[in-house]
Amino acid sequence: MMPVSNIRQSVRVDLGNRSYPIHIGTGLLPDLRRYLGECFSNRKVHVVTDQPVHDLYRPELDILETDISITILPPGEAQKSFSTLQTVLDDMFSANLSRPDYVIAFGGGVIGDLTGFAASIYKRGCQFIQIPTTLLAQVDSSVGGKTAINVPQGKNLVGTFYQPGLVLVDTDVLSTLPERQVRAGYAEVLKYGLLGDRAFFDWLESNGTHVLQLDPNALIHAISVSCRTKARIVAEDERESGRRALLNLGHTFAHALEARAGYNGDLLHGEAVSAGMDMAFDYSSRLGLSEAGAARAVARHLQNHNMPTIRSVSHLLSDPDRLLATMMQDKKNEADSLTLVLARDIGDAFVKKGCNREGVLDYLKHLKHQYA
């Protein structure tokens, strides 16, 4: 698909003196030096990326023509680890960065989460910029300041809240993504319609295929709506003490599925979220919290767009006790109480604290037998 020039929008994340813009559009990377111009006033820049992204965008990095150092990592979720964090920090120390210097995350969600965490703890915090290169990162993980690595106990359990100074979303880079990665990112786009924007869900019913086909106008609209929704929620609840937990719709189930899959690439995060949202609506229906029609509509939308559903992850449902144990490590939980994001209807999600553990276990056992 040929890129369309000069389709650009900006969204502001309003956090007082830590506010920052999200620039969204086509053809932004060639203007990288202009967008990042403030970084180059006697400041060093360290870029963290992975090998595939570096191979694709070496010329864009060369445009910066400044004192740049770089960490190039292998791709994949396995990089969100203590050992890779140490590698990034060692490279930053080797570059002799100071706190006013800049660290740029140039890659997908794994690179953004890892780099943000490194920036937040290096000398107690240096400057940080996100240039996300996957749809999932563009609509979700690059916005809002969550940084983390994974540990054996679960996903994203060690991290910080640390906002970037700028997010640069160039939709042209998505043309290099495998179709599977685009669909994984679409799950996070759909999430914003399901959790609080029925009109956006209805728009996706008609235009989701155009988004998945990377139509520039549909794509920029979908990304802008997603970022605007997340920016508004983050401004209200930056550290996830309340409403921001809605952004985890489907994620408690999803993180358990990812842990069961082993973070080895067999199940992408967005794929797990897709199935997890199906589970959240299905469980809400079984509890009588929502009409069965809502769960059916969600499952139908996922199926129509070739997205993972509960049935798609049936091979990961064989050990309900282990899944529940992983869910009990979720960051939203309080003490031994399980917290889930459930739904009354499409566009009407809510945070349910104190969920009955036995009830959730019974549901997981039901799924095991249903899809065995």
N, C-alpha and C positions, 0 to 999 in steps of 0.2 A: 504494500500500500504506500503510495506516495504521500509524504508528509504535507500537511496544509499549514502554510506560514501564518503567523500573526493572529492565531486564536489564543488569547491569553486572558486570564483572570487572576485575581489575588484575593486571598482570604486571610483575615487577621485573627490570631489567637490572642485574646485580650487578657493579659495577666499583669497589668500594671507596668512597672518598669522592666519586667521580663517578657513583655509582649513581643511577638514576632510575626512576620508575614509568611504565608505559603503562596508562592508564585506557581501558577498552573498554566500550562499551555504547550503549544508546539514550537519547536525550534529554539528552545531555551539554552541548550548546552553550547551551541556556537557563541552565545552571548555570555558564557560563564564568567569571563573576566569582569564584564560590566556588573552583573548581579552580585559578584563577590568582591567588588572593588574595594570595599571598606576593609577587607582582610589584608590588603597588600600595602599598608602603610607601616613599613618597618616591622612586619610580623612574619613569623615563620608559619608554614602550613604543612601539616602532616595528613596524608590521605590514607584511609584504610579501605581496602577493596578486596574482591576475590579475583582469582585468575581469569575466569571467563569474562567478567566485566572489564578488567584491565585490558585484556586482549582486544575487546571490542572498541574501547573508548580511549586508547592511548593518545590519539591526536587531540582529543578534547582536554585531557590532562596537560598535554604539552602547551596548550593555549595559555595556561596560567603564567608560564615564564617567570617564575619567582623561586624563592628558596623553599623547594618542596622536598619532603621526604615521604616515603611510602611504605606501607605494609601490604603485601599481597598474600592472601590466604587461600587455601583450598575452599571450594564451595561446600555448602551444606550445613544443616542444623547442628551437626557435631562440633562445629567451631564455637558454639556458645558454651565454652567451658573455661575452667580456671586456667588450664594450661595455655589456651590460646589467648586469654586475657593477659597472662603474663608476657606472652610474645609481643602483643600490641604495646603494652607498657614499656617493655624493654626497648622497643624501637623508638618510642616517644622520648625516653631518657637518652637514647643514643643521639637523637636529633637535638637534644638540649632545649626542648620546648620550655617556654615559660608560661605562666598562667594567662597572659593576654594573647598568646598565640592560638592558632586555630587547628582543630582536628576536624576533618571532613569525612563523613561516612558516605561512601560512593558505592552503593549496592542495594541489595534487598533487605528484608527485615532482619535477617541474621546479622548482617554487617552493621545495620543501624543500631540494633539492641546492644551488640558487643561494643561498638565504638562509643556509643553514648555512655555506657557504663565506665569504660576506660577514661573518657574525658571527665566524667563526674568525680573520679577518685584520684586522678593525676594531680599531684600537688594541691589537693582539695578542690580541684575544678578549673578547667581551662575552657576556652571558647569552642563551640561545637556547632557544626552545620550538617544538615541532612540533604543528600541528593539521592533519593530513592529510585531504584531502577526496575522494580516490579510493581504490578498493580496493587498487590496486597500492601506493600510498604507505602505506596503513594497515598492510599486512602486510609491507612490505619496506623501502622507501627511507627512511621516517621513523624507523626503528629501527636503531641500530648505529653512528651517527656518521659515515658516509661522506658527504662533501660534495664537489661538483665542478662544473666546467663542461666543455663540449666544445670541442675545437680541430680544425682541419682534419685533423690526424693521427689523430683518433679520438675516441671518446666517453669522457667522464669522465677524461681524462688529466691534467687540472690540478685539484688539489683537496687536501683535508686530511681527517684523522680528527678529528672534533670532536663530542663527544656533546651532545645536548640535555639540558636539565634536567628535561623533562617531555614526554610525548607524550599527546595527548588524541584518542582515536579515537571519534567519534560515528558510528555506523552509519546513523543517519537521513539523513545528508547524501548517502548513496549513491543514494537514491531519485531524485535530480535528475540522475544520470549517464546519458549515452546507453548503450544496451546494449553497444555496441562497447567502451566504456571499462571496463564491468564485466567483460567477457570478457578484456580485456587484464590486468586485475588478477587474475583467476582463474588465469592462467598462473603467477603467483608463488605463489599458494596451493598449486597442484598441485606446484610445485617442492619444497615441504617434504616431501610424501609420497614423491616420487621419489628425493630425495637420501638419506633416512635414516629413513623412517617408513612402512613398508609398511602398517601398520594404518590410518594416516591416508589413504593412497591407497585402501585398500579402503573406508573410510568415504566418500571422495569418489566412488567408483564408484556408491555408493547414494544419496549426498546432494548431489553436485555440482550437479544441476539446481536443488535447493532453494537452494543458495548463490547461483547465478546469478539466481534469481528473487527474491533478497534477503529470503528468509524470515529473520526476526530471530534465531530460535534457531540455525538452521544457520549463519547468517552470523557470529554472535558466537563460536560454537564454532570455526569455521574460522579466524577472525582470531586468536582466543586461542591455538589450537594453533600457528599460524604464528609469532606473536610470541614465544611461549614457546620454540619451537625456535630461532629466531634469537637471542633473548636468551641462551640457554644457550651457543650457539656463539660469540657475541660475547664473553661473559664468559671463555671459554677462550682466545680468540685475537682480541683487539680489533683488531690492526693487520694482520690477514690474512697472518701469516707461516707459517701452516700450515692448520689445519682450516677456518678461515673461508672459504677458497677454495671449499669445497664449495657455498657459497651462490651461486656463479657457474655452477652447472649450466646448460649451454646458452647461457651469456652470451657466450662467445668467438665462437661462430657468430653469435649474435644481434647483437652489436655490429657485426660485419662487414656483416650484412644491413642494419642501420640506416644505416650509412655509405653503403652502395650506394644506398639509397633516398633519401638526401639530407636527412634530418631535416625533411622538409616536411609531415609529417602523414599521408603515404600509408601508413606503417608505424609503428604505435605500438610503444613499447618492449615492452610485454607481449606483443604479437602476434609480435614478433621473438623473444622468449624462448620462446614456445610452439613456433614452428618450430625454434628452436635446440635445445630439449630433444629434439624429434623427431630432429634430426640427431645429437645426442650419443648417443642410444640406438641409432640406426641405425648410426653409425660404430663404436660399441662392439661391436655384433653382427658387423659385417663384419670386425673385427679378431679375432673369436673370443673376446672378453673376456666376453661374456654370451650367453645363449641368445637365439635369434631371437624366441622367444615374448615376451620382455620388451619388445623394440622394437615388436612388433606390438601388444601390450597398450597401450603408451603412445600409439601412433598411433591405435588404436581409441578410446581415451578422448578424445583430442583431437577426433577426427571426430564422436563421439557428442555432444560438447558444443559443436560448431560453432566449434572453435578452429583457428587456423592450423597447418598441417603443412608438410612440405617442399614438397609439391605446390603449396601456396598461395603460396609465395614463389619459384616456379620462374623468374619473370621477373627475379629478382635474382641468378640463378646463372650468367649468361651470360659472366662474366669471372672464372674461377677464380683466375688469378694476382693480380688486384686484391683479391679476397676474402682470399686468403692473406696478401697484404701488409698488409692491415688487421689481420688476426688476429695478425700478428707484432708489432703495436704494443700488444698486450694487457698490462695491468699485471702479470699473474701470470707473464709470461715472465721468464726469467733469461738475460741476454746474448742470444745468437741462438737460444736453445732455446725451443721452443713448449710451453706448458703447457695442458692441457685437463682439464676435469672429465668423466670417463667413468663408466660404470656396469657393475657385475657383474650387477646385477638391479634390479628396482624396490625402492627403499628401501636400496640398497647402492651409492652413488656413491663415487668416490675421485678424488684428484688425481693425474694422470699427467704427470710432468715429462719433458722430453726427447723429446717426440713427434716422430716422423719427419716432417719438413716435406714431403718428396716424397710420403710416404704420404697426408698430409692433402690435398695438391694433387691427387693421383690420385683421392681420394675426391670432391673438389669437381668435378673433370672428369667423373667418373662421374655425379654428380647432374645436371650440365649436359646430358649426352647422354640420361640416363634421362628427364628431364622436358622436353626440348626440344620 
